[in-house]
Amino acid sequence: MKILLLGATGRTGKLVLKRALDKGYQVNCLARKTKRIERNDGLSIFEGNPTNKADLMKAISGCEGVISVLNISRKSDFPWSPLRTPSTFLSDVMTTLVPIAIKQNVNRITVCSAWGVSETKKEIPKWFKWFIDNSNIGVAYKDHARQEKIVLESNLEWTIVRPVGLYNSNREENILETFDNVPKPNLLISRQSVAEYILESMENDMLIKKKVVISKG
């Protein structure tokens, strides 16, 4: 399977890319800073901006699916740190991407969102709601909601993956899938597990048109 990966230079995106190449996927990556991506067999790297129509058209050529692990970037992990990316970066990308994907007959897409977006906000702990409402963390959550809406209203075969809190670990772990808050998710999941789940979702027809929260099982 040949996929377009958006967000390959991010902490989760790097893991998705490695896992995809290890499994024999052909991967096109579109990134603004391509020097951050190590050259490998099976990998084609395109320099550009995912909000740019021409850049996306080149990068999506010949692909069968799209994975987006893009996020709103801050200058540090401090909740009130200034943004590196525009506040509508995710929804701007999806506004550009969806019609291009449809035109190119690239129907399968998996988007990494977050637990706490849209209707799942009522499920998260109160202390985390406070951070969403009172810091720059909330900018990303608002735009995740906007990009989800664009995907949901499209005719694509979409899957929206909403991980809980992320931590770094290479240990294998069971993954708990939560649909409509059943069963209740746990609070943490490793980035490695998220990367593996996102990639596997591309070939899991049971996840088409599903929004799923994933946590450590």
C-alpha positions as CSV (number, residue, x, y, z in Angstrom):
1,M,0.0,0.0,0.0
2,K,1.3,3.5,-0.8
3,I,0.3,6.3,1.6
4,L,0.8,10.0,2.0
5,L,2.0,10.8,5.5
6,L,1.5,14.3,6.8
7,G,3.3,15.2,10.0
8,A,6.3,12.8,9.6
9,T,8.7,15.2,11.4
10,G,6.6,15.2,14.6
11,R,7.2,13.0,17.6
12,T,4.4,10.6,16.7
13,G,4.8,11.0,13.0
14,K,8.4,9.8,13.1
15,L,7.1,6.5,14.7
16,V,4.4,6.1,12.1
17,L,6.9,6.6,9.3
18,K,9.4,4.0,10.8
19,R,6.6,1.5,11.4
20,A,5.2,1.9,7.9
21,L,8.6,1.4,6.2
22,D,9.3,-1.6,8.4
23,K,6.0,-3.1,7.3
24,G,6.8,-2.6,3.6
25,Y,4.6,0.4,2.9
26,Q,5.5,2.8,0.2
27,V,5.4,6.3,1.8
28,N,5.2,9.8,0.4
29,C,6.0,12.5,3.0
30,L,5.2,16.1,2.5
31,A,7.1,18.4,4.9
32,R,8.4,21.9,5.2
33,K,11.7,20.8,6.7
34,T,12.7,17.7,4.8
35,K,16.2,17.6,6.4
36,R,14.5,16.1,9.5
37,I,13.5,13.0,7.5
38,E,16.0,10.3,7.0
39,R,16.2,8.9,3.5
40,N,15.1,5.3,3.2
41,D,14.0,2.7,0.6
42,G,10.3,2.9,-0.1
43,L,10.2,6.6,0.9
44,S,9.7,9.6,-1.3
45,I,10.1,13.0,0.3
46,F,8.4,16.2,-1.0
47,E,9.3,19.6,0.3
48,G,6.3,21.9,0.7
49,N,3.5,23.1,2.8
50,P,0.4,20.9,3.3
51,T,-1.9,23.9,3.0
52,N,-0.6,24.5,-0.5
53,K,-2.7,22.8,-3.2
54,A,0.2,22.3,-5.7
55,D,2.4,20.8,-3.1
56,L,-0.3,18.4,-2.0
57,M,-1.1,17.4,-5.6
58,K,2.5,16.3,-6.1
59,A,2.8,14.4,-2.9
60,I,-0.5,12.5,-3.1
61,S,0.1,11.2,-6.6
62,G,-0.1,7.5,-6.8
63,C,-1.2,7.0,-3.2
64,E,-4.0,4.8,-2.0
65,G,-4.5,6.4,1.4
66,V,-3.6,9.4,3.6
67,I,-2.4,9.5,7.3
68,S,-2.4,12.8,9.0
69,V,-0.6,13.2,12.4
70,L,-0.3,16.9,12.1
71,N,-0.8,19.1,15.1
72,I,-0.8,22.7,16.2
73,S,2.8,23.3,17.3
74,R,3.9,25.4,20.3
75,K,7.4,26.7,20.9
76,S,7.7,24.4,24.0
77,D,5.5,22.0,25.9
78,F,4.6,24.8,28.4
79,P,0.8,25.2,28.0
80,W,1.0,29.0,27.5
81,S,3.9,28.8,25.1
82,P,3.4,30.8,21.9
83,L,2.3,29.0,18.7
84,R,4.6,28.0,16.0
85,T,1.9,27.2,13.5
86,P,-1.3,29.2,12.6
87,S,-4.2,28.6,14.9
88,T,-6.2,27.1,12.0
89,F,-3.4,25.1,10.5
90,L,-5.1,21.7,10.8
91,S,-8.4,22.8,9.3
92,D,-6.6,24.7,6.6
93,V,-4.8,21.6,5.6
94,M,-7.9,19.5,5.6
95,T,-9.9,22.1,3.6
96,T,-7.2,21.8,0.9
97,L,-6.6,18.1,1.2
98,V,-10.2,16.6,1.0
99,P,-11.1,17.8,-2.5
100,I,-7.7,16.8,-3.8
101,A,-8.0,13.4,-2.3
102,I,-11.5,13.0,-3.8
103,K,-10.3,14.1,-7.2
104,Q,-7.3,11.7,-7.1
105,N,-9.6,8.8,-6.0
106,V,-7.6,8.5,-2.7
107,N,-10.6,7.5,-0.5
108,R,-8.9,6.1,2.7
109,I,-7.8,8.6,5.3
110,T,-6.9,8.3,9.0
111,V,-6.6,11.4,11.1
112,C,-5.0,11.6,14.5
113,S,-7.0,13.9,16.7
114,A,-7.2,13.8,20.5
115,W,-9.4,12.7,23.4
116,G,-11.2,15.8,24.6
117,V,-12.1,17.1,21.2
118,S,-15.8,17.8,20.4
119,E,-18.2,15.5,22.2
120,T,-15.4,13.8,24.2
121,K,-14.6,17.0,26.1
122,K,-17.2,16.0,28.7
123,E,-15.4,12.8,29.3
124,I,-12.0,14.2,30.3
125,P,-10.8,15.1,33.8
126,K,-11.8,18.5,35.1
127,W,-8.2,19.6,35.5
128,F,-7.5,18.9,31.9
129,K,-10.7,20.8,30.8
130,W,-9.3,23.8,32.7
131,F,-6.1,23.7,30.6
132,I,-8.0,23.4,27.4
133,D,-10.2,26.4,28.4
134,N,-7.4,28.6,29.8
135,S,-4.2,27.9,27.8
136,N,-2.8,27.5,24.3
137,I,-3.5,23.8,24.5
138,G,-7.1,24.7,23.7
139,V,-6.1,26.2,20.4
140,A,-5.1,22.8,19.1
141,Y,-8.3,21.2,20.5
142,K,-10.5,23.8,18.8
143,D,-8.8,23.2,15.4
144,H,-8.9,19.4,15.8
145,A,-12.6,19.8,16.1
146,R,-12.7,22.0,12.9
147,Q,-10.7,19.5,10.9
148,E,-12.8,16.6,12.2
149,K,-15.9,18.3,11.0
150,I,-14.4,18.7,7.5
151,V,-13.5,15.0,7.4
152,L,-16.9,13.9,8.8
153,E,-18.7,15.8,6.1
154,S,-16.6,14.4,3.3
155,N,-17.3,11.3,1.3
156,L,-14.0,9.8,2.2
157,E,-13.6,6.5,4.0
158,W,-12.3,8.1,7.2
159,T,-11.1,7.0,10.6
160,I,-10.6,9.5,13.4
161,V,-8.2,8.3,16.1
162,R,-8.4,10.2,19.4
163,P,-5.5,9.1,21.7
164,V,-5.5,10.0,25.4
165,G,-2.4,11.4,27.1
166,L,0.8,10.5,25.3
167,Y,4.0,9.2,26.8
168,N,7.2,7.9,25.3
169,S,7.8,4.1,25.5
170,N,8.9,1.3,23.2
171,R,7.2,-1.4,25.3
172,E,4.5,-3.4,23.6
173,E,1.1,-2.7,25.3
174,N,-2.5,-3.7,24.8
175,I,-4.7,-1.0,23.3
176,L,-8.1,-0.3,24.7
177,E,-10.6,0.9,22.0
178,T,-13.4,3.2,23.3
179,F,-16.5,4.1,21.2
180,D,-19.0,6.5,22.6
181,N,-17.2,6.4,26.0
182,V,-17.7,2.6,26.3
183,P,-15.6,1.2,27.9
184,K,-14.2,4.3,29.8
185,P,-10.6,4.9,28.5
186,N,-7.5,5.0,30.7
187,L,-5.5,8.2,30.9
188,L,-2.3,7.3,29.0
189,I,-1.0,5.5,25.9
190,S,2.5,5.4,24.4
191,R,3.3,7.2,21.2
192,Q,4.5,3.9,19.8
193,S,1.1,2.2,20.4
194,V,-0.6,5.2,18.7
195,A,1.7,5.0,15.7
196,E,1.0,1.2,15.3
197,Y,-2.8,1.6,15.7
198,I,-3.0,4.4,13.2
199,L,-1.1,2.4,10.6
200,E,-3.1,-0.7,11.2
201,S,-6.3,1.3,10.9
202,M,-5.6,1.9,7.3
203,E,-6.4,-1.7,6.5
204,N,-9.1,-2.3,9.0
205,D,-12.5,-1.9,7.3
206,M,-14.3,-2.1,10.7
207,L,-12.9,1.3,11.5
208,I,-14.2,3.1,8.4
209,K,-16.4,6.0,9.4
210,K,-15.5,5.5,13.1
211,K,-14.3,7.8,15.8
212,V,-12.3,5.9,18.3
213,V,-10.5,6.9,21.6
214,I,-7.5,4.7,22.2
215,S,-5.7,4.2,25.5
216,K,-3.4,1.7,27.2
217,G,-5.3,-1.5,27.9
